[in-house]
Amino acid sequence: MRIALIGCGAVTQAVYVPLLSRRRELFEVTAVCDLSRALADAVGHRLGAARCYTVLEEMLDAGGFDAVLVLASGSHGETVRRALAAGYAVFCEKPLALTRAEVAALREGRLMVGYMKQYDPAVRRAEELLSELGGPGVIRSVEVTVLHPSGESQLAFANLTQARDVDAGLLASLRAAESELVSRAVGDSAPVQNLYGIALGSICHDLSLLRSFTGSPAEISYVETWGTAPGSVEISGTLPVQGRFTIRWHYLEDYPAYRETVAIHHDKGTLELVFPSPYLMNAPTTLTVVSGGETRAEWRDVTEAFEVQLAAFHAFVNDDKPPLTDTGGALEDIVTAQRIAARYAAQHDLPIGGEAG
């Protein structure tokens, strides 16, 4: 399948370039696009792309590919809209957008939204075990803890090409447009905006896992933040069938390594997932199964979740196999993030506006 990449930054260089290089039986990268000519040329050269662009419309108009991978940072709503309107199948990294309005503006088309943890072999095994136990109705609670060091420390090994050739005025206008989208989503309160950014930028992975295991939260009961921004976040509420969930997210700039733990406590034991840094290819997630009498069993698989996700996109486009997150699932996460922002604003007597209002 011939594909084009949109966005040649950190996740593209550290994750997608090596994976696409070793899956050439599935994908041929024919074009890349980035605001930075240096990044576009570097990534295009590594993947053997025939054409490198700095203007999205030029690449979409020129064609020569069947699908696009939207890997740039920030809101992807307008980019996805243009790619779907041009008739291409689209894989889009999370989040799909920052506002519900951006999602509503999308035309019908083949769209898959990337939450690679849903494709992690340990997660799929946990889903199987939970189903054998009786499904969401046996869950007592889901408890999530994320210890998040700086992105720079997580990517120090990757020797990334840096973008230093993008016009400062263009960057300023793009940041202003992004800020306007956030205001349209949750209003103009800085603490609320900070929380919303964390929810859609990082905690959305855990929201996607809740969707997989139980469905989206029925209620957001409590939200708190503390520490210097981005600081720490705690969110709790009720699950759609029974039980409750808690998410505790901590930005710890100098923490030695990223660590994320998702524990599903049920009537007969616990399913516990421990995720490593997402940028370390083929580092396995550990699934620990605790059952009656404190019997513990660990399960690992070094198959890379990002690679499984790419293969799933290929199967979606060529074989009509539905993705784990489509437009509807991505919209659920945006709505949940807005509910989180609204609950926090209500607890702290802060203004809430936009769609969350």
C-alpha positions as CSV (number, residue, x, y, z in Angstrom):
1,M,0.0,0.0,0.0
2,R,1.4,3.4,-1.0
3,I,1.3,5.9,1.9
4,A,2.3,9.5,2.6
5,L,3.4,10.8,6.0
6,I,2.2,14.1,7.5
7,G,4.5,15.2,10.3
8,C,8.2,14.2,10.6
9,G,8.8,15.0,14.3
10,A,9.8,12.9,17.3
11,V,7.2,10.1,17.1
12,T,7.7,9.7,13.4
13,Q,11.5,9.5,13.6
14,A,11.7,7.4,16.8
15,V,8.8,5.0,16.0
16,Y,7.3,5.1,12.6
17,V,10.5,5.4,10.5
18,P,12.0,2.2,11.9
19,L,8.7,0.3,11.7
20,L,7.9,1.3,8.2
21,S,11.5,0.4,7.2
22,R,11.0,-3.1,8.3
23,R,7.5,-3.6,7.0
24,R,8.2,-2.8,3.4
25,E,6.1,-5.8,2.3
26,L,3.1,-3.8,3.6
27,F,3.9,-0.2,2.9
28,E,5.7,1.9,0.4
29,V,6.2,5.5,1.5
30,T,6.0,7.7,-1.6
31,A,5.7,11.2,0.0
32,V,6.3,13.0,3.2
33,C,5.3,16.4,4.4
34,D,6.4,18.7,7.3
35,L,6.6,22.4,7.9
36,S,10.4,21.9,8.2
37,R,12.2,21.2,5.0
38,A,15.1,19.7,7.0
39,L,12.8,17.2,8.7
40,A,10.9,16.3,5.5
41,D,14.2,15.7,3.6
42,A,15.7,13.6,6.5
43,V,12.7,11.4,6.9
44,G,12.0,11.1,3.2
45,H,15.6,10.1,2.6
46,R,15.5,7.4,5.3
47,L,12.3,5.9,3.9
48,G,13.1,6.3,0.2
49,A,10.2,8.7,-0.5
50,A,10.2,10.1,-4.0
51,R,8.8,13.5,-2.9
52,C,9.1,15.7,0.1
53,Y,6.8,18.6,0.8
54,T,6.4,21.5,3.2
55,V,2.8,22.4,2.1
56,L,0.0,19.9,2.8
57,E,-2.2,21.0,-0.1
58,E,0.6,20.5,-2.6
59,M,1.1,16.9,-1.4
60,L,-2.6,16.0,-1.4
61,D,-3.1,17.5,-4.9
62,A,-0.1,15.7,-6.3
63,G,-1.2,12.3,-5.0
64,G,0.7,9.1,-5.9
65,F,-0.5,7.3,-2.7
66,D,-3.5,5.5,-1.4
67,A,-3.5,6.6,2.3
68,V,-2.0,9.1,4.7
69,L,-0.6,8.8,8.2
70,V,-1.2,11.9,10.2
71,L,1.6,12.0,12.7
72,A,2.0,15.7,13.4
73,S,1.5,17.2,16.9
74,G,-1.5,19.1,18.1
75,S,-5.0,18.9,16.8
76,H,-5.4,16.8,13.7
77,G,-8.9,17.8,12.8
78,E,-8.3,20.1,9.9
79,T,-5.6,17.9,8.4
80,V,-7.8,14.8,8.6
81,R,-10.7,16.7,7.1
82,R,-8.6,17.7,4.0
83,A,-7.2,14.2,3.5
84,L,-10.6,12.6,3.7
85,A,-12.1,15.2,1.4
86,A,-9.3,14.4,-1.1
87,G,-10.4,10.8,-1.0
88,Y,-7.6,9.2,0.9
89,A,-7.8,6.6,3.7
90,V,-6.4,8.1,6.9
91,F,-4.6,6.9,10.0
92,C,-4.4,9.6,12.6
93,E,-2.4,9.6,15.8
94,K,-4.3,10.6,18.9
95,P,-6.0,12.9,19.6
96,L,-8.2,13.1,16.5
97,A,-9.1,16.7,17.4
98,L,-9.4,19.3,20.2
99,T,-13.1,20.1,19.6
100,R,-16.2,18.2,18.9
101,A,-16.9,20.7,16.1
102,E,-13.8,19.5,14.2
103,V,-15.0,15.9,14.4
104,A,-18.5,17.0,13.2
105,A,-16.9,18.7,10.1
106,L,-15.3,15.4,8.9
107,R,-16.8,13.8,5.8
108,E,-17.4,10.1,5.5
109,G,-14.3,8.1,4.7
110,R,-12.0,5.5,6.0
111,L,-10.5,6.8,9.2
112,M,-8.6,4.9,12.0
113,V,-7.4,6.7,15.1
114,G,-4.2,5.4,16.7
115,Y,-4.1,4.4,20.3
116,M,-1.3,1.9,20.2
117,K,-1.9,0.5,23.7
118,Q,-5.1,-1.0,22.5
119,Y,-3.0,-3.2,20.1
120,D,-0.5,-4.2,22.8
121,P,-0.5,-8.1,23.0
122,A,-0.6,-7.9,26.8
123,V,-3.8,-5.7,26.6
124,R,-5.4,-8.0,24.2
125,R,-4.6,-11.0,26.5
126,A,-6.1,-9.1,29.5
127,E,-9.2,-8.5,27.5
128,E,-9.5,-12.2,26.8
129,L,-9.1,-13.1,30.4
130,L,-11.6,-10.5,31.5
131,S,-14.1,-11.9,29.1
132,E,-13.6,-15.4,30.5
133,L,-14.2,-14.0,34.0
134,G,-17.5,-12.5,32.9
135,G,-16.7,-9.1,31.3
136,P,-17.1,-5.6,32.7
137,G,-19.8,-6.8,35.2
138,V,-17.2,-8.4,37.4
139,I,-14.9,-5.3,37.7
140,R,-14.7,-3.8,41.2
141,S,-12.3,-1.0,40.2
142,V,-9.8,0.1,37.6
143,E,-6.8,2.0,39.1
144,V,-4.3,3.7,36.8
145,T,-1.0,5.3,37.8
146,V,1.2,7.2,35.3
147,L,4.7,8.4,36.1
148,H,5.7,10.6,33.2
149,P,9.3,12.0,32.8
150,S,10.2,14.6,30.3
151,G,9.8,13.8,26.6
152,E,13.4,14.9,26.1
153,S,14.7,12.3,28.5
154,Q,12.5,9.5,27.0
155,L,13.8,10.4,23.5
156,A,17.5,11.1,24.4
157,F,18.5,7.8,22.8
158,A,16.9,8.5,19.4
159,N,19.3,11.1,18.0
160,L,16.5,13.0,16.4
161,T,16.8,15.5,13.6
162,Q,15.8,18.9,14.9
163,A,13.6,21.5,13.1
164,R,15.2,24.9,13.2
165,D,14.2,26.2,9.8
166,V,10.5,26.9,10.2
167,D,9.4,30.6,10.0
168,A,8.8,32.0,13.4
169,G,5.7,33.9,12.2
170,L,4.2,30.7,10.9
171,L,4.8,28.9,14.2
172,A,3.2,31.8,16.1
173,S,0.1,31.7,13.9
174,L,-0.3,28.0,14.3
175,R,0.1,28.2,18.1
176,A,-2.6,31.0,18.1
177,A,-4.9,28.8,16.1
178,E,-4.4,25.9,18.5
179,S,-5.0,28.2,21.5
180,E,-8.3,29.3,19.9
181,L,-9.4,25.6,19.5
182,V,-8.7,25.0,23.1
183,S,-10.8,28.0,24.1
184,R,-13.6,26.7,21.9
185,A,-13.4,23.4,23.7
186,V,-13.2,24.5,27.4
187,G,-13.1,28.3,27.6
188,D,-10.2,30.6,28.6
189,S,-9.3,29.5,32.2
190,A,-5.6,28.7,32.2
191,P,-5.8,25.9,34.8
192,V,-8.7,24.3,32.9
193,Q,-6.8,24.5,29.6
194,N,-3.7,22.9,31.2
195,L,-5.8,20.0,32.5
196,Y,-7.6,19.6,29.1
197,G,-4.2,19.4,27.4
198,I,-3.0,16.7,29.7
199,A,-6.3,14.8,29.3
200,L,-6.1,14.8,25.5
201,G,-2.4,14.6,25.2
202,S,-1.6,11.7,27.6
203,I,-4.4,10.5,29.8
204,C,-6.4,9.8,26.6
205,H,-4.4,6.5,26.3
206,D,-6.0,5.4,29.6
207,L,-9.4,6.6,28.5
208,S,-8.9,4.4,25.4
209,L,-8.1,1.4,27.7
210,L,-11.2,2.1,29.7
211,R,-13.2,2.1,26.5
212,S,-11.7,-1.3,25.6
213,F,-12.2,-2.9,29.0
214,T,-15.4,-1.4,30.3
215,G,-16.7,1.4,28.0
216,S,-16.3,5.2,28.6
217,P,-16.9,6.4,32.2
218,A,-20.5,6.9,33.2
219,E,-19.7,9.8,35.5
220,I,-16.7,12.0,36.4
221,S,-17.1,12.4,40.1
222,Y,-13.8,14.1,41.2
223,V,-10.9,15.9,39.6
224,E,-7.9,17.5,41.3
225,T,-4.6,18.9,40.2
226,W,-1.5,20.0,42.2
227,G,2.1,21.0,41.7
228,T,3.7,23.3,39.2
229,A,2.1,22.8,35.8
230,P,1.8,20.3,34.2
231,G,2.0,18.8,37.8
232,S,-0.2,16.0,39.0
233,V,-3.8,15.0,38.1
234,E,-6.3,12.8,39.8
235,I,-9.6,11.7,38.2
236,S,-12.2,9.3,39.5
237,G,-15.7,8.3,38.7
238,T,-18.0,5.5,37.9
239,L,-17.7,2.8,35.2
240,P,-20.6,2.1,32.8
241,V,-21.6,-1.3,34.1
242,Q,-20.4,-1.4,37.7
243,G,-17.4,-0.3,39.8
244,R,-15.3,2.8,39.8
245,F,-12.0,4.0,38.3
246,T,-9.2,6.2,39.4
247,I,-6.5,7.8,37.3
248,R,-3.4,9.4,38.9
249,W,-1.0,11.1,36.5
250,H,2.2,12.7,37.6
251,Y,4.7,14.7,35.5
252,L,8.1,14.0,37.1
253,E,10.7,15.6,34.9
254,D,13.7,13.7,36.3
255,Y,12.0,10.4,37.0
256,P,14.3,7.6,35.8
257,A,11.9,6.0,33.3
258,Y,8.3,6.2,32.1
259,R,6.0,3.8,34.0
260,E,2.3,3.2,33.6
261,T,0.3,0.7,35.7
262,V,-3.3,-0.3,35.0
263,A,-4.8,-2.6,37.6
264,I,-8.2,-4.2,37.0
265,H,-9.5,-5.5,40.3
266,H,-12.4,-8.0,40.0
267,D,-14.3,-10.3,42.3
268,K,-11.7,-13.1,42.0
269,G,-8.4,-11.3,41.7
270,T,-6.5,-8.7,39.7
271,L,-5.2,-8.2,36.1
272,E,-2.3,-5.8,36.3
273,L,-0.6,-4.2,33.2
274,V,2.8,-2.4,33.5
275,F,3.7,-0.4,30.4
276,P,7.3,0.7,29.6
277,S,8.2,3.9,27.7
278,P,6.2,3.9,24.4
279,Y,9.3,4.9,22.5
280,L,11.3,1.8,23.3
281,M,10.6,-0.6,20.4
282,N,9.7,-4.2,21.4
283,A,10.0,-3.5,25.1
284,P,7.2,-5.8,26.5
285,T,4.3,-4.8,28.6
286,T,4.0,-7.1,31.6
287,L,0.7,-8.6,32.5
288,T,0.4,-10.0,36.0
289,V,-2.5,-12.3,36.8
290,V,-3.4,-12.6,40.4
291,S,-6.1,-15.2,41.2
292,G,-7.4,-17.1,44.3
293,G,-4.9,-17.9,47.0
294,E,-2.6,-15.1,45.7
295,T,-1.4,-17.2,42.8
296,R,0.6,-14.9,40.5
297,A,1.5,-15.5,36.8
298,E,3.3,-13.1,34.5
299,W,2.8,-12.9,30.8
300,R,4.9,-10.9,28.2
301,D,5.1,-10.6,24.4
302,V,7.8,-8.6,22.7
303,T,5.6,-8.0,19.6
304,E,5.6,-4.2,19.1
305,A,2.2,-2.6,19.7
306,F,2.9,0.2,17.2
307,E,3.7,-2.4,14.6
308,V,0.5,-4.4,15.2
309,Q,-1.4,-1.1,14.9
310,L,0.2,-0.4,11.5
311,A,-0.7,-3.9,10.3
312,A,-4.3,-3.3,11.5
313,F,-4.5,-0.1,9.4
314,H,-3.3,-2.1,6.4
315,A,-6.1,-4.6,7.1
316,F,-8.6,-1.9,7.6
317,V,-7.9,-0.3,4.2
318,N,-7.4,-3.4,2.2
319,D,-9.7,-6.0,3.9
320,D,-12.3,-3.7,5.6
321,K,-11.4,-5.1,9.1
322,P,-12.7,-2.4,11.5
323,P,-10.2,-0.6,13.6
324,L,-10.3,-0.6,17.4
325,T,-10.9,3.2,17.5
326,D,-12.9,4.9,14.8
327,T,-14.3,8.4,14.6
328,G,-16.9,7.5,17.3
329,G,-14.4,6.2,19.8
330,A,-12.1,9.2,19.3
331,L,-15.1,11.5,19.8
332,E,-16.0,9.7,23.1
333,D,-12.5,10.5,24.4
334,I,-12.8,14.2,23.5
335,V,-16.2,14.3,25.3
336,T,-14.8,12.6,28.3
337,A,-11.9,15.0,28.4
338,Q,-14.4,17.9,28.3
339,R,-16.4,16.3,31.1
340,I,-13.2,16.1,33.2
341,A,-12.5,19.8,32.5
342,A,-16.0,20.7,33.5
343,R,-15.9,18.8,36.7
344,Y,-12.6,20.4,37.7
345,A,-14.0,23.9,36.9
346,A,-17.1,23.2,39.0
347,Q,-15.1,22.0,42.0
348,H,-12.8,25.1,42.0
349,D,-15.4,27.7,41.0
350,L,-13.5,28.4,37.7
351,P,-15.2,29.5,34.5
352,I,-15.9,26.8,32.0
353,G,-16.8,27.8,28.5
354,G,-16.9,26.5,24.9
355,E,-18.2,23.0,24.2
356,A,-17.5,21.8,27.8
357,G,-19.8,24.6,29.1
